[in-house]
Amino acid sequence: MIEMREFLKSRGFTGHPFNTFDADREKNLSKFVVLPPYFESVFGIPEDPQPFLVLGMRGLGKTTLKRMLNERINERYNNKILPIDYSFFPFTKKKELHEVTLLDHMLELLRHYVKTICSLIDTDSTLRTKLNTDQKQSLFHLCEIFLKEEEKQLYYPKIMSFFEKILGTFPKKKGRDFYLSPSTDTLEVIDKSDFALNKIQEILQTFGYVSSYIFIDKLDETSRTMKEPEQAGILVGPLISCLEIVQRDFFSFKFFVPAESIPNLKKCGFRNDKIQNQVITWSDEKLHEVLRKRIMAFNKDGKLLGKLGPLCDDTISEKVDEFVIKKSLNSPRNLLRFCNAMFSEHIEIGKNLEELISKRTVAVALKKYEYSLKIDQFCAYE
C-alpha cells in the first residue's frame, strides 16, 4: 500500500484533485471551475434584475453555478448586490410538502433579510445613521416579528443611537399590522409580503445596493425530498408560481431545481413562459475541460498537461481520459468519483511510488464506482 500524500507528491500534485465531489466543500473552486455558456444570462443585469430557473439532475453543477454567481458578486459588485442564500427550509420538519405555503417561504425569506440587515449595521455602524426615522421604524417592526429574543438583545443596541436608547423611541407597535407575520391571513400574504419587501428595498437602497439576488438551492436535500428529488417541485411551487413576488423590481430570484421536478412545478402553477430557464447539460468536450483544469490546478510543475494519461502505463495512457469521460455519463460529479476511485485503488494495490496506474487498477476502480452508482439508485427508491 502507498500513502496517498506520497503518491500525489511524487506525481507533482499539491493536493488531491478529486478529493471531494461537493461544491460547498471545494476550497479553490474558481481556479478550476468550468463555467457554462449561459452563466452571464443567469447572472443578468444588476440594475435590471430578473428571475431565473436553473434545472439539472443531481451532480450536474447547480450548487457550483450558485457559488460562482456569489463569487462574481463578491469580486465585482460588493456592496452593490446583496446576496441571500435561501437553502434551508425548517418548516419541512413539521409540515408535509403539500402543506407548504407561500407564507412559509416568505416568513423564512424575510427572516433572512432582517438578520442580514442587522448584521450589516453591526459590521458597519455608519449604515445606521443613513436611515431616516420611517426606515428605522420599519426595521424595528421587522425585527420584532422575525428576530428571536437573544437576537434582539444582540442587535438592538447596535441599531439605536444613544438618545433613542434613553428616550425609548423604538420599537413601537403602531403600524406593525401592515407587515407579514405568522398570523397573516392567506388572502393577505401577497400584499403584506410585497409591503415588507418594499420596506426592505428602501433600506437596502439607502445603504447603496442596486439589487438583491436570492439563491434558492438544495431543495432536494431536505428530509422529505432527499430520496425523491421530484418532490422539490412541490416544495418550491408556492414561491416560484407567485409572479407578483418573483417578478418584482430590485429582487432577483435564482432557483436551482432538480430537473426531475418539472412535472410537479407545472402542477403548482409554474409559468415556463414567464421566467427565464436553462437545463444544465454537459458534453464530452466540456467534461474534458473539467478534467484538464482540475489536474492543471493541482499539478504544480504542469508536466501532466492536464491529462490522466501520464499517470498510467503504456497500455492505457492514450485512451484513459476518453474512457473516464465516457463512463462519467455526462456528469462532472461522476467524473470526479471515478477518478477518485482510480487513485484510491492505485494506492491500495500499488507496491511502490514508481508504479503507474494499470489497466487492472482502472477496471477494479470502475466496478467500485459503478457499484456506488447502483447504491445511489437503490437509496433513491428505498
C-alpha positions as CSV (number, residue, x, y, z in Angstrom):
1,M,0.0,0.0,0.0
2,I,1.1,3.5,-0.8
3,E,0.3,6.6,1.2
4,M,-1.9,8.9,-0.8
5,R,0.1,12.0,0.2
6,E,3.3,10.5,-1.0
7,F,1.7,9.3,-4.3
8,L,0.3,12.8,-5.0
9,K,3.6,14.4,-4.2
10,S,5.6,12.0,-6.4
11,R,3.3,12.9,-9.3
12,G,3.7,16.7,-8.8
13,F,0.3,17.3,-7.2
14,T,-0.1,20.0,-4.5
15,G,-3.2,18.3,-3.3
16,H,-5.8,15.7,-4.3
17,P,-7.6,17.0,-7.4
18,F,-10.6,14.5,-6.9
19,N,-10.9,14.5,-3.1
20,T,-14.4,16.0,-2.9
21,F,-17.5,15.9,-5.1
22,D,-19.4,18.6,-3.2
23,A,-19.2,22.2,-4.5
24,D,-19.7,23.6,-1.0
25,R,-16.6,21.9,0.2
26,E,-14.3,23.0,-2.6
27,K,-11.7,25.4,-1.2
28,N,-10.4,26.8,-4.5
29,L,-13.3,26.2,-6.9
30,S,-12.7,29.3,-9.0
31,K,-9.3,28.0,-10.0
32,F,-10.6,25.1,-12.0
33,V,-14.4,25.6,-12.5
34,V,-15.8,25.4,-16.0
35,L,-18.5,28.0,-16.4
36,P,-21.4,27.2,-18.6
37,P,-22.0,29.3,-21.7
38,Y,-25.3,30.6,-20.1
39,F,-23.5,31.9,-17.0
40,E,-24.0,35.6,-18.0
41,S,-27.7,35.0,-18.7
42,V,-28.2,33.6,-15.2
43,F,-26.3,36.4,-13.6
44,G,-28.2,39.0,-15.5
45,I,-28.0,42.8,-15.2
46,P,-27.8,44.1,-11.6
47,E,-29.7,47.3,-12.4
48,D,-32.5,45.3,-14.0
49,P,-32.6,42.0,-12.1
50,Q,-34.8,39.2,-13.4
51,P,-35.8,35.8,-12.0
52,F,-34.1,32.7,-13.4
53,L,-34.7,29.0,-13.1
54,V,-31.7,26.5,-13.5
55,L,-32.8,22.9,-13.9
56,G,-30.4,20.0,-13.5
57,M,-30.1,16.4,-12.3
58,R,-28.0,15.8,-9.2
59,G,-24.3,16.2,-9.7
60,L,-24.5,18.4,-12.8
61,G,-23.4,21.6,-11.1
62,K,-26.3,23.6,-9.8
63,T,-24.6,24.5,-6.5
64,T,-21.3,25.1,-8.3
65,L,-23.1,27.6,-10.5
66,K,-24.6,29.3,-7.4
67,R,-21.2,29.6,-5.8
68,M,-19.7,31.2,-8.9
69,L,-22.5,33.7,-9.1
70,N,-21.8,34.6,-5.5
71,E,-18.1,34.9,-6.3
72,R,-18.9,37.3,-9.1
73,I,-20.9,39.4,-6.7
74,N,-18.1,39.4,-4.1
75,E,-15.4,40.3,-6.7
76,R,-17.3,42.9,-8.8
77,Y,-20.4,44.0,-7.0
78,N,-19.6,44.0,-3.4
79,N,-21.9,46.5,-1.6
80,K,-23.9,46.8,-4.8
81,I,-25.7,43.5,-4.9
82,L,-26.9,41.8,-1.7
83,P,-26.9,38.0,-2.0
84,I,-29.3,36.0,0.1
85,D,-28.7,32.2,0.3
86,Y,-32.1,30.6,0.9
87,S,-31.2,26.9,1.0
88,F,-32.7,25.8,4.3
89,F,-36.4,25.1,4.8
90,P,-37.0,24.4,8.5
91,F,-40.8,24.3,8.1
92,T,-40.4,21.0,6.2
93,K,-39.7,19.3,9.6
94,K,-43.2,20.0,10.8
95,K,-45.2,20.0,7.6
96,E,-45.9,17.6,4.7
97,L,-44.7,19.0,1.4
98,H,-48.3,19.6,0.1
99,E,-48.9,21.7,3.2
100,V,-46.1,24.2,2.5
101,T,-47.5,27.6,1.5
102,L,-46.2,30.9,0.2
103,L,-46.5,32.2,3.8
104,D,-43.9,29.6,5.0
105,H,-41.4,30.7,2.3
106,M,-41.9,34.4,2.8
107,L,-41.6,34.3,6.6
108,E,-38.3,32.4,6.2
109,L,-37.0,34.7,3.5
110,L,-37.9,37.8,5.4
111,R,-36.2,36.5,8.4
112,H,-33.0,36.1,6.3
113,Y,-33.3,39.7,5.2
114,V,-33.8,41.1,8.7
115,K,-30.8,39.2,10.1
116,T,-28.7,40.2,7.2
117,I,-29.6,43.9,7.5
118,C,-28.9,43.8,11.2
119,S,-25.6,42.1,10.6
120,L,-24.6,44.8,8.0
121,I,-25.3,47.5,10.6
122,D,-23.4,45.5,13.2
123,T,-20.4,45.4,10.9
124,D,-20.6,49.0,9.7
125,S,-22.2,51.3,12.3
126,T,-22.3,54.2,9.8
127,L,-25.1,52.5,8.0
128,R,-27.4,53.1,10.9
129,T,-27.0,56.9,10.5
130,K,-28.2,56.7,6.9
131,L,-31.6,55.5,7.9
132,N,-34.4,58.1,8.4
133,T,-37.0,57.7,11.1
134,D,-39.5,55.9,9.0
135,Q,-36.9,53.4,7.7
136,K,-35.7,52.7,11.2
137,Q,-39.2,52.2,12.4
138,S,-39.8,49.7,9.6
139,L,-36.6,47.9,10.6
140,F,-37.8,47.6,14.2
141,H,-41.2,46.3,13.1
142,L,-39.4,43.6,11.1
143,C,-37.1,42.8,13.9
144,E,-39.9,42.5,16.4
145,I,-41.7,40.0,14.1
146,F,-38.7,37.9,12.8
147,L,-35.9,38.0,15.4
148,K,-35.6,35.8,18.5
149,E,-35.2,37.5,21.8
150,E,-31.5,36.8,22.0
151,E,-31.0,38.2,18.6
152,K,-32.9,41.4,19.6
153,Q,-30.6,41.8,22.6
154,L,-27.6,41.4,20.3
155,Y,-28.7,43.8,17.5
156,Y,-30.9,46.5,19.1
157,P,-28.0,48.3,20.9
158,K,-26.3,48.5,17.5
159,I,-29.3,49.8,15.7
160,M,-30.3,52.5,18.2
161,S,-28.5,55.7,18.8
162,F,-27.6,56.8,22.4
163,F,-30.6,59.2,22.6
164,E,-33.0,56.6,21.0
165,K,-32.0,54.3,23.8
166,I,-32.5,56.9,26.5
167,L,-35.9,58.1,25.1
168,G,-37.2,54.6,24.3
169,T,-38.0,55.7,20.7
170,F,-38.1,52.2,19.3
171,P,-39.7,49.8,19.0
172,K,-43.3,51.0,18.6
173,K,-46.3,48.8,17.8
174,K,-48.2,51.3,15.7
175,G,-48.2,50.2,12.0
176,R,-47.0,46.7,12.6
177,D,-50.2,45.1,11.3
178,F,-49.2,46.1,7.8
179,Y,-46.4,43.6,7.9
180,L,-46.4,39.9,7.1
181,S,-46.4,37.7,10.3
182,P,-47.1,34.1,11.2
183,S,-50.8,35.1,11.8
184,T,-51.3,36.7,8.4
185,D,-54.5,35.5,6.6
186,T,-53.9,33.5,3.4
187,L,-55.7,36.2,1.3
188,E,-53.3,38.9,2.6
189,V,-50.0,37.0,2.2
190,I,-49.0,38.5,-1.2
191,D,-49.9,42.1,-0.3
192,K,-48.2,42.0,3.1
193,S,-45.2,40.3,1.6
194,D,-45.0,43.0,-1.0
195,F,-45.3,45.7,1.6
196,A,-42.4,44.1,3.7
197,L,-40.2,43.7,0.6
198,N,-40.8,47.3,-0.3
199,K,-39.6,48.4,3.2
200,I,-36.5,46.2,2.9
201,Q,-35.8,47.5,-0.6
202,E,-35.9,51.1,0.7
203,I,-33.4,50.3,3.5
204,L,-31.0,48.4,1.1
205,Q,-31.1,51.2,-1.5
206,T,-30.3,53.7,1.3
207,F,-27.3,51.5,2.0
208,G,-26.2,51.8,-1.6
209,Y,-27.4,48.5,-3.0
210,V,-28.9,48.4,-6.6
211,S,-30.4,44.9,-6.3
212,S,-30.5,41.8,-4.2
213,Y,-30.1,38.2,-5.5
214,I,-31.9,35.4,-3.8
215,F,-30.4,32.0,-4.3
216,I,-32.9,29.1,-3.7
217,D,-30.9,25.9,-3.7
218,K,-30.7,22.4,-2.0
219,L,-34.4,21.8,-2.5
220,D,-33.7,18.1,-2.8
221,E,-31.7,17.9,0.4
222,T,-34.5,18.1,2.9
223,S,-35.6,15.1,4.9
224,R,-38.7,15.0,2.7
225,T,-37.0,15.4,-0.7
226,M,-33.7,13.6,-0.3
227,K,-35.0,10.3,-1.7
228,E,-37.4,11.8,-4.1
229,P,-35.9,14.9,-5.9
230,E,-39.0,15.3,-8.0
231,Q,-40.8,16.4,-4.8
232,A,-38.7,19.5,-4.8
233,G,-41.2,21.0,-7.3
234,I,-43.9,20.7,-4.6
235,L,-41.7,22.3,-2.0
236,V,-40.8,25.4,-4.1
237,G,-44.0,25.5,-6.1
238,P,-45.9,28.1,-3.9
239,L,-43.0,30.5,-4.3
240,I,-41.9,30.1,-7.9
241,S,-45.5,30.2,-9.1
242,C,-46.2,33.6,-7.4
243,L,-45.3,36.0,-10.1
244,E,-46.3,39.0,-8.0
245,I,-43.3,38.2,-5.8
246,V,-40.6,36.7,-8.0
247,Q,-41.1,39.3,-10.8
248,R,-40.9,42.4,-8.7
249,D,-38.2,45.0,-9.1
250,F,-34.9,45.1,-7.2
251,F,-35.1,41.4,-6.1
252,S,-33.8,38.6,-8.4
253,F,-34.9,35.1,-7.5
254,K,-32.4,32.5,-8.8
255,F,-33.9,29.0,-8.5
256,F,-31.7,25.9,-8.7
257,V,-34.1,23.0,-9.0
258,P,-33.7,19.3,-9.8
259,A,-34.8,18.5,-13.4
260,E,-36.9,15.6,-12.1
261,S,-39.3,18.1,-10.5
262,I,-40.6,19.7,-13.7
263,P,-44.0,17.9,-13.7
264,N,-44.6,19.0,-10.1
265,L,-43.6,22.6,-10.9
266,K,-46.2,22.7,-13.6
267,K,-48.8,21.2,-11.3
268,C,-48.1,24.0,-8.8
269,G,-48.8,26.6,-11.5
270,F,-45.2,27.4,-12.7
271,R,-45.2,29.5,-15.9
272,N,-42.4,28.5,-18.1
273,D,-43.1,31.5,-20.4
274,K,-42.7,34.0,-17.5
275,I,-39.4,33.0,-16.0
276,Q,-36.1,32.5,-18.0
277,N,-34.8,29.0,-17.6
278,Q,-32.0,26.7,-18.5
279,V,-31.4,23.0,-18.3
280,I,-27.8,22.0,-17.4
281,T,-26.2,19.6,-19.8
282,W,-22.6,18.5,-20.3
283,S,-20.9,17.5,-23.5
284,D,-17.8,15.2,-23.6
285,E,-15.8,18.3,-24.7
286,K,-16.8,20.2,-21.6
287,L,-16.1,17.3,-19.3
288,H,-12.6,17.0,-20.9
289,E,-12.2,20.7,-19.9
290,V,-13.3,19.9,-16.4
291,L,-10.7,17.1,-16.1
292,R,-7.9,19.2,-17.7
293,K,-8.5,22.2,-15.4
294,R,-8.7,20.1,-12.3
295,I,-5.4,18.3,-13.0
296,M,-3.6,21.5,-14.0
297,A,-4.8,23.4,-10.9
298,F,-3.2,20.8,-8.6
299,N,-0.2,19.9,-10.8
300,K,2.4,22.4,-9.8
301,D,5.0,21.6,-12.5
302,G,2.5,21.2,-15.3
303,K,4.1,18.0,-16.6
304,L,0.9,16.1,-16.7
305,L,-0.5,18.6,-19.3
306,G,-4.0,18.3,-17.7
307,K,-4.3,14.6,-18.5
308,L,-4.6,11.3,-16.7
309,G,-2.5,9.5,-19.4
310,P,0.9,10.3,-18.0
311,L,-0.1,8.7,-14.7
312,C,-0.9,5.4,-16.4
313,D,1.1,2.7,-18.0
314,D,1.5,2.4,-21.8
315,T,-1.4,0.0,-22.3
316,I,-4.0,2.6,-21.4
317,S,-2.3,6.0,-21.3
318,E,-3.6,7.2,-24.7
319,K,-7.2,6.3,-24.1
320,V,-7.8,6.5,-20.4
321,D,-9.0,10.1,-20.4
322,E,-11.6,9.4,-23.1
323,F,-12.6,6.2,-21.3
324,V,-13.2,8.0,-18.0
325,I,-15.2,10.7,-19.7
326,K,-17.4,8.1,-21.4
327,K,-18.1,6.3,-18.1
328,S,-19.0,9.6,-16.4
329,L,-22.4,9.6,-18.0
330,N,-22.3,13.3,-18.8
331,S,-21.9,14.2,-15.1
332,P,-19.0,16.2,-13.7
333,R,-19.6,14.7,-10.2
334,N,-19.4,11.2,-11.7
335,L,-16.2,12.2,-13.4
336,L,-14.7,13.1,-10.0
337,R,-16.0,10.0,-8.3
338,F,-14.4,7.7,-11.0
339,C,-11.1,9.5,-10.8
340,N,-11.1,9.3,-7.1
341,A,-11.8,5.6,-7.2
342,M,-8.8,5.2,-9.6
343,F,-6.5,7.0,-7.2
344,S,-7.7,5.1,-4.2
345,E,-7.5,1.7,-5.9
346,H,-3.9,2.5,-7.1
347,I,-2.6,3.3,-3.6
348,E,-4.3,0.2,-2.2
349,I,-2.7,-2.3,-4.6
350,G,0.4,-0.3,-5.6
351,K,3.8,-1.6,-4.3
352,N,6.0,1.5,-4.9
353,L,5.8,5.1,-5.9
354,E,7.3,4.5,-9.3
355,E,4.5,2.2,-10.3
356,L,2.0,3.6,-12.8
357,I,-1.8,3.2,-12.8
358,S,-2.5,-0.1,-14.6
359,K,-5.4,-1.4,-16.7
360,R,-6.4,-3.7,-13.9
361,T,-6.5,-0.8,-11.4
362,V,-8.8,1.1,-13.7
363,A,-11.0,-1.9,-14.2
364,V,-11.4,-2.6,-10.4
365,A,-12.0,1.2,-9.8
366,L,-14.7,1.1,-12.5
367,K,-16.5,-1.7,-10.8
368,K,-16.4,0.1,-7.4
369,Y,-17.5,3.3,-9.0
370,E,-20.4,1.7,-10.9
371,Y,-21.4,-0.1,-7.7
372,S,-21.6,3.2,-5.9
373,L,-23.9,4.5,-8.6
374,K,-26.2,1.5,-8.1
375,I,-26.2,2.2,-4.4
376,D,-27.4,5.8,-5.2
377,Q,-30.2,4.4,-7.2
378,F,-31.2,1.9,-4.6
379,C,-31.2,4.6,-1.8
380,A,-33.4,6.8,-4.0
381,Y,-36.1,4.2,-4.3
382,E,-35.8,2.6,-0.9
